[in-house]
Amino acid sequence: MSAFEQVWGGDRLLKYPPDVPLGIYTAEQYNKLGERRRFLGARVAYNLLDVGRNPGPEAVRVFEDVCITLRTSNGTFRTSFRHRFRDVDAKAGELIRALGLEGAFRVEDRAVSHGLTSVEWAERLFAEYPAVTFEASDLLLYLLELSLPNGEVYMTDREGRPLQWIKPPFVVSAGHSESWRNPLLRAVSNRAKRRFGRLGLPANWQEGSQRGDFSVRRISCVHPEAVQLAETNDRFTFGMRSIFERSRTKCQVLRTMNILNRAYFSEAELRDGINAVFESLTPGGLWVVGRTLETDLSNHTSFLRRDENGWTVLDRIGSGSEIEELALKRVSATNAA
């Protein structure tokens, strides 16, 4: 068993408690599971992410646990947890001081999942740099809850791609195939996916339309602590941004952890991501890039300085980023030209 499984309670997709074989669709069901509630995959209703404003510690924990089960339309999981980047934050702080950054410099943290790790890093920076501004961003800021008159609920991403189908007692995936080990749930899931395609929804239904035959509600995927920090500190913002986007307002520090990986993107896409980071940073700026290994939860991170025409490696944690060499080829290509 990997360190990840030891921390979070086992196989994320195939092991389900015997007393909840069909789905978990109420907070009462979920709370009764205790530690068993983690990594139940599509078996946990995603609308349990709605923990309200100013939730207490237990509600925040529910939010974090449900987020771990959330599987996006491209097949990735939004895995994040407290203090995940503690060593990365500390090393970034050392290098920010070494680079002489001060005053009102700008930090961007991209593909941050629900943003808790961004809050931890931002608060650390705010304590040392009173004028720094910090932008956390992700493409998935909320889910859509599409409710039908017959009691069926589809959870979709912001573009309307179905992720989950809920109709008690069932909670099944509507975006990916259920395991062949459970033919009943696999059949229910396949039927739900087919039915979604026949609903005949209007083109703009994701915008919150409400008609007699359906209603739509947004459910935030942003961590309550990130919401609170954005509301109480105007130096922290949380927005929607792609890792391939070039920032209009260039920053001095940019982090992309657990996203620019070969498992997710082709080499051409990775080059585009690297170029987007390069064009978003000011010369002399710092790029923090790497990934967390599931086997032991260790971070492997490269810290690169943006030079005039390429990158310089300032430091590494572990073996560094798997795309470090690809980034450095930009220097060679520029020099050759």
C-alpha positions as CSV (number, residue, x, y, z in Angstrom):
1,M,0.0,0.0,0.0
2,S,1.3,3.4,-0.9
3,A,1.9,6.2,1.6
4,F,-1.0,8.0,-0.1
5,E,-3.3,5.1,0.6
6,Q,-2.1,4.8,4.2
7,V,-2.9,8.5,4.8
8,W,-6.2,8.6,3.1
9,G,-7.7,5.2,3.8
10,G,-7.2,2.8,0.9
11,D,-8.1,2.3,-2.7
12,R,-9.9,5.4,-4.0
13,L,-12.2,3.7,-6.5
14,L,-12.9,0.1,-5.7
15,K,-13.3,-0.4,-1.9
16,Y,-16.7,0.6,-0.6
17,P,-18.2,0.0,2.9
18,P,-20.8,-2.8,2.7
19,D,-23.5,-0.7,4.3
20,V,-23.4,2.0,1.6
21,P,-23.1,-0.1,-1.6
22,L,-25.3,2.2,-3.7
23,G,-24.4,5.7,-2.7
24,I,-24.0,8.4,-0.1
25,Y,-26.3,11.3,-0.7
26,T,-27.0,12.8,2.7
27,A,-24.7,14.5,5.3
28,E,-26.0,12.1,7.9
29,Q,-24.9,9.1,5.9
30,Y,-21.5,10.6,5.3
31,N,-20.8,11.6,8.9
32,K,-21.7,8.1,10.2
33,L,-18.9,6.6,8.0
34,G,-16.2,8.3,10.0
35,E,-12.7,7.5,8.6
36,R,-14.3,5.1,6.1
37,R,-15.8,8.0,4.1
38,R,-12.6,8.9,2.3
39,F,-11.9,7.7,-1.2
40,L,-15.3,6.4,-2.1
41,G,-15.0,7.9,-5.6
42,A,-18.3,8.6,-7.4
43,R,-20.2,6.9,-4.6
44,V,-20.2,10.2,-2.6
45,A,-22.6,12.9,-3.8
46,Y,-20.7,15.9,-4.9
47,N,-23.4,18.3,-3.7
48,L,-22.2,17.5,-0.2
49,L,-19.5,20.1,-1.0
50,D,-22.1,22.7,-0.1
51,V,-21.1,23.4,3.5
52,G,-22.5,26.9,3.6
53,R,-20.8,30.1,4.7
54,N,-18.6,30.2,7.7
55,P,-18.6,26.4,8.2
56,G,-17.3,24.9,11.5
57,P,-14.2,22.6,11.6
58,E,-16.2,19.4,11.0
59,A,-17.9,20.9,8.0
60,V,-14.6,22.0,6.6
61,R,-13.2,18.5,7.0
62,V,-16.2,17.2,5.1
63,F,-15.5,19.6,2.3
64,E,-11.9,18.5,2.1
65,D,-12.8,14.8,2.1
66,V,-15.4,15.2,-0.6
67,C,-13.0,17.2,-2.7
68,I,-10.6,14.2,-2.6
69,T,-13.3,12.0,-4.1
70,L,-14.0,14.4,-6.9
71,R,-13.0,13.2,-10.3
72,T,-13.0,15.7,-13.1
73,S,-14.1,15.2,-16.7
74,N,-10.5,14.7,-17.9
75,G,-10.0,11.9,-15.4
76,T,-7.9,13.7,-12.8
77,F,-8.5,13.8,-9.1
78,R,-8.4,17.1,-7.1
79,T,-6.2,15.7,-4.5
80,S,-4.9,18.2,-1.9
81,F,-4.4,18.3,1.8
82,R,-3.0,20.5,4.5
83,H,0.8,21.2,4.6
84,R,1.3,19.4,1.3
85,F,3.8,22.0,0.1
86,R,5.4,22.9,3.4
87,D,9.0,22.2,2.1
88,V,8.2,23.9,-1.2
89,D,6.9,27.0,0.5
90,A,10.0,27.2,2.7
91,K,12.5,26.8,-0.2
92,A,10.5,29.3,-2.3
93,G,10.8,31.8,0.6
94,E,14.6,31.3,0.7
95,L,14.9,32.0,-3.0
96,I,12.6,35.0,-3.0
97,R,14.9,36.6,-0.4
98,A,18.0,35.6,-2.4
99,L,16.5,37.2,-5.5
100,G,16.0,40.4,-3.6
101,L,12.3,40.6,-4.2
102,E,10.6,43.2,-2.1
103,G,7.9,45.8,-2.1
104,A,4.7,45.2,-4.1
105,F,5.6,42.1,-6.0
106,R,3.0,39.7,-7.4
107,V,2.7,36.0,-6.9
108,E,0.5,33.6,-8.9
109,D,-0.3,30.0,-7.9
110,R,-2.0,28.1,-10.7
111,A,-4.0,24.9,-10.9
112,V,-4.5,25.0,-7.1
113,S,-7.5,22.6,-6.8
114,H,-9.6,24.0,-3.9
115,G,-6.8,26.4,-2.9
116,L,-5.9,25.4,0.7
117,T,-2.2,25.2,-0.1
118,S,-2.4,28.6,-1.7
119,V,-3.8,30.0,1.6
120,E,-1.0,28.5,3.5
121,W,1.6,29.9,1.2
122,A,0.0,33.3,0.9
123,E,-0.3,33.7,4.7
124,R,3.4,32.9,5.0
125,L,4.3,35.5,2.4
126,F,2.0,38.1,3.8
127,A,3.7,37.9,7.2
128,E,7.0,38.8,5.6
129,Y,6.0,41.0,2.7
130,P,3.3,43.5,3.7
131,A,2.8,44.7,0.1
132,V,2.8,41.4,-1.8
133,T,-0.3,40.5,-3.8
134,F,-1.3,36.8,-4.4
135,E,-3.5,35.3,-7.0
136,A,-4.7,31.7,-6.7
137,S,-6.4,30.2,-9.7
138,D,-8.0,27.0,-11.1
139,L,-10.3,26.2,-14.0
140,L,-12.8,24.4,-11.7
141,L,-14.2,26.9,-9.2
142,Y,-17.7,25.4,-8.9
143,L,-19.9,22.5,-10.0
144,L,-23.4,22.7,-11.3
145,E,-26.3,20.8,-9.7
146,L,-28.9,20.1,-12.4
147,S,-32.1,19.0,-10.7
148,L,-35.0,17.4,-12.6
149,P,-38.7,17.2,-11.6
150,N,-38.5,13.4,-11.1
151,G,-35.9,13.7,-8.4
152,E,-32.8,13.0,-10.5
153,V,-29.8,15.2,-10.0
154,Y,-26.8,15.5,-12.4
155,M,-23.6,17.1,-11.1
156,T,-21.6,18.6,-13.9
157,D,-18.6,20.8,-14.4
158,R,-19.0,24.5,-15.4
159,E,-19.1,23.5,-19.1
160,G,-22.0,21.2,-18.5
161,R,-20.1,17.9,-18.8
162,P,-21.8,15.3,-16.5
163,L,-19.7,14.0,-13.6
164,Q,-22.3,12.2,-11.4
165,W,-25.9,11.1,-11.3
166,I,-27.8,11.1,-8.0
167,K,-31.2,9.5,-7.4
168,P,-31.5,7.9,-4.0
169,P,-30.4,5.3,-3.2
170,F,-28.0,5.6,-6.2
171,V,-25.0,7.8,-6.6
172,V,-23.0,6.8,-9.6
173,S,-20.5,8.3,-12.0
174,A,-22.0,10.0,-15.1
175,G,-18.6,10.9,-16.6
176,H,-16.5,7.7,-16.3
177,S,-17.4,4.0,-16.3
178,E,-18.2,2.3,-13.0
179,S,-16.1,-0.7,-12.2
180,W,-16.9,-4.0,-13.9
181,R,-16.8,-5.5,-10.5
182,N,-20.3,-4.1,-9.8
183,P,-22.4,-4.8,-12.9
184,L,-25.5,-3.2,-11.3
185,L,-23.9,0.2,-10.7
186,R,-22.2,0.0,-14.1
187,A,-25.5,-0.5,-15.8
188,V,-27.1,2.3,-13.8
189,S,-24.2,4.6,-14.7
190,N,-24.4,3.8,-18.4
191,R,-28.2,4.5,-18.4
192,A,-27.7,7.8,-16.6
193,K,-25.1,8.9,-19.2
194,R,-27.4,8.0,-22.1
195,R,-30.3,9.8,-20.5
196,F,-28.3,13.0,-20.0
197,G,-27.7,13.1,-23.7
198,R,-31.4,13.0,-24.3
199,L,-32.5,15.7,-21.9
200,G,-32.7,18.4,-24.6
201,L,-31.3,21.1,-22.4
202,P,-31.0,24.7,-23.9
203,A,-27.7,25.9,-25.0
204,N,-27.3,28.3,-22.0
205,W,-28.6,26.1,-19.2
206,Q,-25.3,26.3,-17.4
207,E,-25.8,30.0,-16.8
208,G,-28.4,29.2,-14.1
209,S,-31.5,29.0,-16.1
210,Q,-34.6,27.8,-14.3
211,R,-37.6,26.3,-16.0
212,G,-40.4,24.0,-14.9
213,D,-38.6,21.0,-16.1
214,F,-35.2,21.7,-14.4
215,S,-33.3,24.0,-12.1
216,V,-29.6,24.7,-11.8
217,R,-27.5,25.6,-8.7
218,R,-23.8,26.4,-8.4
219,I,-21.8,24.7,-5.7
220,S,-18.4,26.1,-4.8
221,C,-15.3,24.0,-5.1
222,V,-13.2,26.7,-3.4
223,H,-12.0,25.9,0.1
224,P,-13.9,27.8,2.8
225,E,-10.6,29.2,4.1
226,A,-9.6,30.5,0.7
227,V,-13.1,32.1,0.4
228,Q,-12.6,33.7,3.8
229,L,-9.1,35.0,3.0
230,A,-10.3,36.5,-0.3
231,E,-13.1,38.3,1.6
232,T,-11.0,39.7,4.4
233,N,-7.7,40.5,2.6
234,D,-7.8,42.3,-0.7
235,R,-4.2,41.2,-1.4
236,F,-5.5,37.7,-2.0
237,T,-7.7,36.8,-4.9
238,F,-9.1,33.5,-6.2
239,G,-10.0,33.3,-9.9
240,M,-10.4,31.2,-13.0
241,R,-7.2,30.9,-15.0
242,S,-5.7,28.3,-17.3
243,I,-2.1,27.2,-16.9
244,F,-1.7,28.0,-20.6
245,E,-2.8,31.6,-20.2
246,R,-0.4,34.5,-20.5
247,S,-0.9,37.0,-17.6
248,R,-1.7,40.6,-18.7
249,T,-0.1,41.8,-15.4
250,K,3.2,40.0,-15.2
251,C,4.2,38.5,-11.9
252,Q,7.5,38.0,-10.1
253,V,6.7,34.5,-8.7
254,L,4.6,31.8,-10.3
255,R,3.9,28.2,-9.1
256,T,2.5,25.3,-11.1
257,M,2.5,22.2,-8.9
258,N,1.1,18.8,-9.9
259,I,-0.2,20.0,-13.3
260,L,2.5,20.4,-16.0
261,N,3.2,16.6,-15.9
262,R,3.8,14.2,-18.8
263,A,0.9,12.1,-17.5
264,Y,-1.5,14.9,-18.3
265,F,-0.1,16.7,-21.4
266,S,1.8,16.0,-24.6
267,E,5.2,17.5,-25.2
268,A,3.7,20.1,-27.4
269,E,1.2,21.1,-24.7
270,L,3.9,21.2,-22.1
271,R,6.0,23.5,-24.3
272,D,3.0,25.8,-24.6
273,G,2.6,25.7,-20.8
274,I,6.3,26.5,-20.3
275,N,6.1,29.4,-22.7
276,A,2.9,30.7,-20.9
277,V,4.8,30.7,-17.6
278,F,7.8,32.4,-19.3
279,E,5.7,35.2,-20.8
280,S,3.8,35.7,-17.5
281,L,6.9,36.3,-15.4
282,T,9.1,39.3,-15.3
283,P,12.8,38.8,-16.1
284,G,14.5,37.6,-12.9
285,G,11.3,36.1,-11.7
286,L,10.9,32.7,-10.0
287,W,9.1,29.7,-11.3
288,V,8.2,26.9,-8.9
289,V,7.3,23.7,-10.8
290,G,7.0,20.0,-9.7
291,R,4.8,17.2,-8.5
292,T,4.0,15.1,-5.4
293,L,4.6,11.4,-5.6
294,E,1.8,9.2,-4.4
295,T,4.2,6.5,-3.2
296,D,5.6,8.5,-0.3
297,L,4.0,12.0,-0.6
298,S,7.4,13.6,-1.3
299,N,7.6,16.7,-3.4
300,H,10.0,16.8,-6.4
301,T,10.3,20.4,-7.4
302,S,12.5,22.7,-9.6
303,F,13.0,26.4,-8.8
304,L,13.8,28.2,-12.0
305,R,14.8,31.8,-12.6
306,R,13.4,33.5,-15.7
307,D,16.2,35.1,-17.6
308,E,16.1,37.2,-20.7
309,N,15.9,34.2,-23.1
310,G,15.4,31.2,-21.0
311,W,15.7,29.5,-17.6
312,T,18.4,29.0,-14.9
313,V,18.0,26.3,-12.3
314,L,18.4,27.8,-8.8
315,D,17.6,24.8,-6.7
316,R,15.7,21.5,-6.5
317,I,13.7,19.5,-4.0
318,G,14.1,15.8,-4.6
319,S,14.7,15.0,-8.2
320,G,13.2,18.2,-9.4
321,S,10.4,18.6,-12.0
322,E,10.1,16.0,-14.7
323,I,9.8,18.8,-17.3
324,E,12.9,20.7,-16.1
325,E,14.9,19.5,-19.0
326,L,12.2,20.4,-21.5
327,A,12.1,24.0,-20.0
328,L,15.9,24.3,-20.3
329,K,15.8,23.4,-24.0
330,R,14.3,26.9,-24.5
331,V,17.8,28.3,-23.6
332,S,19.5,26.0,-26.1
333,A,17.0,26.8,-28.9
334,T,17.4,30.5,-28.3
335,N,21.2,30.4,-28.3
336,A,21.1,28.3,-31.5
337,A,18.9,30.9,-33.2
